[in-house]
Amino acid sequence: MKSVISIVVPAYNEARFLRGLLQSIRQFAPAGVETVVVDNGSSDDTSSIARDHGCLVTKLDRRAFPSVARNAGVRAASGEVLVFLDADVELTAEWGVTLAAMVESLRARPMVVTGDQYHISKVPSWLERVWFDSLRAKAPTYIDGGNLITTRAVFDKIGGFAEHLETSEDVDFCMRAMSHGAELRVNQGFRVFHEGYPKTASGFVRRERWHGRSDFRNVHSVVRSKVAVAAVAFLLLHVALIFSLISGVLSGQGFQAAAVFAVLIVLLCLASCLQKFHRNSVSRMFANLPVMYLYYVGRSRSALDALRSGVTDVRARHR
């Protein structure tokens, strides 16, 4: 039977989180919703958990980008209103009430993209409270793909998510939707808890390394991204710092230069904190200084990944 609302959940090895999301859908989502779980090449119990909760499951043979999985879910779905959720979020009663109140207006005036920023997990770590909760103070310019509500009319008009993008497909989706006349509405009623935020420094670096890949697809994408340019500067300053320290150890000269490079690294992180968290308190900005360092560690590793990939491609072409 055709549903008015279809929820699409891309899931790669999400057994750890998926039950929580599906239970919250059962508890809080409006009656009659269709939930489509896209098993994105999982090797765990993702599919069986989804079936146990009455979901429609579509499987991809191998892991693909989230954009590909989201589009596959829409092809399997029947609803006019499309809800994109990540497997590691959990809905709230407020979310369900907000969606139920908006369904008819979305059907009548479908050129809308809505949703809200994530809230940190119900039992947050220090890292979540300091970094991720601080991000909510910044006015969003797009809706996160893990809590995005739109219509099939918008989706079809722009051709869905861009499947060549490994990350930032939600940013691209919102920008293209607005360029085609859709209205972007951030609605705090769509409150969800994000249970998948990293709780450790190493997990945070891995997350930013993955997110940074979209900025290092090519030279053009690097130049367009302030974060990518800053990450390259961060990397070069560390290279200069290391060579200065080596020179200092070998020759007794270079320690002053090393001190200058170290100060420049701190200033880069401090300036980035001021830009990113200026809507927060001064104490919150300074608390994020060491986290900003980790942020650039992850983003600069994205740059190194892109460099290695480019060298590998050149070698392959010359064989």
Secondary structure, DSSP 8 states (H G I E B T S, - for coil): ---SEEEEEEESS-HHHHHHHHHHHHHHS-TT-EEEEEEES-SSSHHHHHHHTT-EEEEESS---HHHHHHHHHHH---SEEEEE-TTEEE-HHHHHHHHHHHHHHHHS--EEEE---EE-SS--HHIIIIIHHHTTS--SS--TTEEEEEHHHHHHHTSS-TT-SS-HHHHHHHHHHHTT-EEEE-TTS-EEETTS--SHHHHHHHHHHHGGGGGSSHHHHHH-HHHHHHHHHHHHHHHHHHHHHHHHHHS--HHHHHHHHHHHHHHHHHHHHHHSTTS-HHHHHHTHHHHHHHHHHHHHHHHHHHHHHHHHHHHHT-
